Amino acid sequence: MKMNTKAYRYDGKTDLNLKNCLTTPEETISKKESKKIIEDNVEEIAEMQEMMFASGSNAVLVVFQAMDAAGKDGTLKRLLSGVNPQGCTISNFRKPTPVEAAHDFLWRISNKLPQRGLIGVFNRSHYEEVLVTRVHPSFILYQNIPGIEKVEDITPSFWQHRYEAIRGFERNIAKSGTKIIKFFLNVSKEEQKRRLLDRMNTPDKHWKFNLTDVKERAHWSVYMDCYQEAINKTAKDHAPWYVIPADDKNTMRALVTTIVREQMEEMNLKFPSSATSIKEDIAEGRRLFGEES
């Protein structure tokens, strides 16, 4: 099944208006169809990751951002389900530790970037620093930034500087050989409520429930404004955003794996050519095998 992934891509050529973005795609697919698409995509992703590892000259960074209960964990699980565990890394960024807060906000992100040959996944990312901190600017005070002693000291220019820093950071790692793919899983407020209630009403899902997720719904419209601005300020051809309808998990997961496969295909990955000496080594290996009793 051919999926129209371009409809969800934003690379800075047009402005995003989240109010015009679907949370449920116009055409949904069944669980069976989704499973087949995901399996086919992951098989190719795994093969390309092996090529990437063999050549050692590129990396892939996949960024997931979303409101709570949008389906990040389940989508991530399926994306990496067939990839060699040694070929991928997963990083989750929560409240900065005291050591992390004592550095620039991108310091801890840089330390988790995938090395060449690997697929790195950020389950939340550096974008938390222009999302949750904008909704709750008091969080910035914890970072002890010079000149910012109270919330009123956080001016609009502060956020513009952060966008500028993120653009420069992503431009640099892209030029260094890292393919950047950013996803915003766009779940509706109504669907999020349904999923959170399901967690509350199902004992086996109680471990997933966090009261903060419910409390944060009071800031929904502010979060949407922050997401819209963050995407518009940082969407570039070398670091595109994909705004994926998240109310239907089957379609969402199929779209995400299809996009990652397509983006990796654009890298034209190949296994490196064998050195001339390898033929001699192989011949010697055959000779040694022949001498074994």
N, C-alpha and C positions, 0 to 999 in steps of 0.2 A: 504493500500500500504506500503510495506516494503522499508524503506529508508536506504541506506548504509552510516551511519554517521561516521563510523570508517575511511573512506577514507579522511575525512577532519580534523582528530584529530592529534595534535602534542603534545607529552608529554616528549620531550627531548631525546627520544630513537633514533630519526633520525633528521638530519638537514633539515630545511625548505629552499627551494629555491623558492621565490615568482614568479620567471619567469616561473616556471613549474606548477604553480597553476592556475586552470581555473577561469575565471570570469563568465563564463556561464557553467552550468553543462552539461555533455554529454546528460543526459536525463532530460528534463523539464516536468513540470506537469501543468495542466490547472488550472484556477482560481477556478473552481468548486472542483477539486480534492484537491487543497491546502486548501480551506475552510473547507472541511470535515476532513482532517488530523489535521488542527489547532484546530478545535472544539473538536475532540476526545482527542488530547494531553492536551489541556487546562482544560478539564473536569477532567482528571486524575491529572494534576498538582495541581488544586484547592483542590482536595480531599487529596493529599499528604501534601499540605501546612497546611490543617486543622489538620492532624495527627501530623505534626511537631509542630504546635502551642500548641496542647493538651499536647504533651510530654515535650515541652520546653527545649529540649536538643540539638537541631541542628538549623542551619540557612543555607540559600543558598545565594551566591553572584554571580550575573550574570553581567559580564563586557562586554560592547559593545565599540569597537574601529573601526573607519573607516574613510575614506576620506569623505568630505562633499557630501551630496546627495546620499549616499550609501543606505539609507533606514533604518537608526537606529530607528527613531521615529515610523515609521509605524510598524516595526517588534516588537518593545517594546510594542506598543499598543495592538497588537494581542496576544502577549505572556501573558499579564496580563488581557486580556479581560474578563475572567471568574473567576478570583481570587478575593477573598474577599478584598476590598480596605484596610481593617484594617490589612490584612496579608502581605502587601508588602510596600516597600519604593522605591522611585526613586530619585536618586541624579545626578545632572549635574555639572560637574566641568569645569569652565571657568578660566579666568585669576584670580590668587589668589588675595584676598583682602589684604590691608596692614596688617591686623591682621594675616591672613593666611601666608603671606610671611615672617612674623617675626618668624615663627616656621619652624621646619623640614618639608620637602615637603610631608611627609606622615601624618602629624598631622591632616590636614583637612579630609584626607581619613579615618583615624581611627574614627573620630567623626561621620562619616556617615555609618559605617558598620551596617548591620542589626542585631538586637538583636535576640537571639535564638527564634525560632518559626516563623520567618519572611523570606520572599524572598526579598532580596535587589537587585536593579538594578542600575548599574553605567552607565549612558549615557555619555561616556568619563570617564576618571578615572585617577589614579596615573600614567598611562602610558603616559599621555600627557607630563610628566616631563622627558621622554626619547624620545619623538617624536617631538612635536612642538618646544621644547626648544633646541633640537639638530639642527633642521632646522634653527631656529632663536636663536642662543646662547646668543644674547644680552638680551633675556628675563631673563636669569639667573641673570644678574646684578641687576634686580629689587628685588631679594631675599636677597640682602645684606649679602652674605655668606662670612665669614672671609677668607681672602687670595685671594679672587676673586674680583679684582677691574676693570678688563678689560677682554674682550673676550679672549685675548691670555692667560689668567690665567686658562682657562678651558681646562685642559689636558685630554687625553684619560682615565687616571686613575679616573677622576671625574665621567665619565659615568659608568665605571666599578663598582665604589662604589655605584652608584645608582641602578644598576642591582642587586648587592649584597644585598642592603637594601630591594629591592622589593622581592627578593627570600626569605629573612628572614621573612619579613612581612607576606607573603602569607603562608609560612610554619607554622608560629605561629598561624594564624587564622584557618588554616586547622586542626591543632592539637587540637584547641579549639572547634571544632565541626561545622565549616563552610565549606560547599561544595562550591568550586570555579569553575565557568564555564566561560571561556573567549572566546569571539568571535571577529574575525576580519572579517568584511564584505568586501569582496574583489571585489570592483567595478572597471571596466576598465576606462581608461581616456576618451575613446570615449563615453561610456554610461554616465559618469558623465557630459560631455559636453552637451549631449542630454537633460538630466534632468535639468541642469542649464538654458539652452535655453528655455525649456518649462516653467520654472518659470518666465523668462523674458517676454515671449510671452503670458502668460495667466494672465490676470488682477487679478483673484481670488487667484493666487499663488504669487503675488508680495511680499506679507508679508514674504514669505520664502526666498526671494532673498537677498543675501549679497555679495556685490562686492568683499569682501575679498576672498570668495570662488573661484572666477575666478582668482584673483591675485595669490593665492597659487598654482595654476596649474603649474606655472613656476618652482616650486620646486618638481614636481611629482616624478622624479627619486630619489631624495634625501629622500623624504618621504618613498618610497618603500624600500630603503636600511635601513632606520631607523626601519621600521616595521619588516623587516626580522630579523634584529639583535635583536630587543626587544623580538620577539617571541622565537628566538633560545636561548636567554640568560635566559628566564624565564619560558619556557615550562617544566612542571614537571607532574608526574603522579597525584599528589594531586592538581595541578593547570594547567590543560591542556588548550591549545589553540585550537580553531576550526577555520580554514580558510574557510569561506563560500563563494561560488560564488554569487555575488550580482547583476549581470546584469539582472537576471530574479527574480523579487520580489516574485512571487508565490512560486517558488521552495525554495528560500532563507528562507522565513518565515516558510514554512513547515519543513525545515531542523532544524532551530533554535528551534522551539517548540518541535520537536522530540528529539533533543539532551538534552534539559532541562528535559523532561519527563524521558528519559533513565537514566540520571545522578541521578535524584531524586529517581528513582526506586532502584538504587544501594545502597541507604541509608537504605533500608529495614525498612521504617517507619511504625509504628503501633500506634494505640490508646493506651494510658497507661491503665494498669489494674486498676479496681476500688478498692478503699480501702474497707476493710471489713465493716467499719462503714457506707458505703453508702447504704447498704441494709437496715440497721436500719433507716437511714434517709428517704429512699424511703417509707418504711412501715409507718413511722410517717407522711410523706406527704400525703399518701393515707388516713390515719385516719383523718387528718385535712380537706381534701377535703370532706370526708364523713360527717363531722359535719357542713359543710356549708349549709345554708338554700337555 
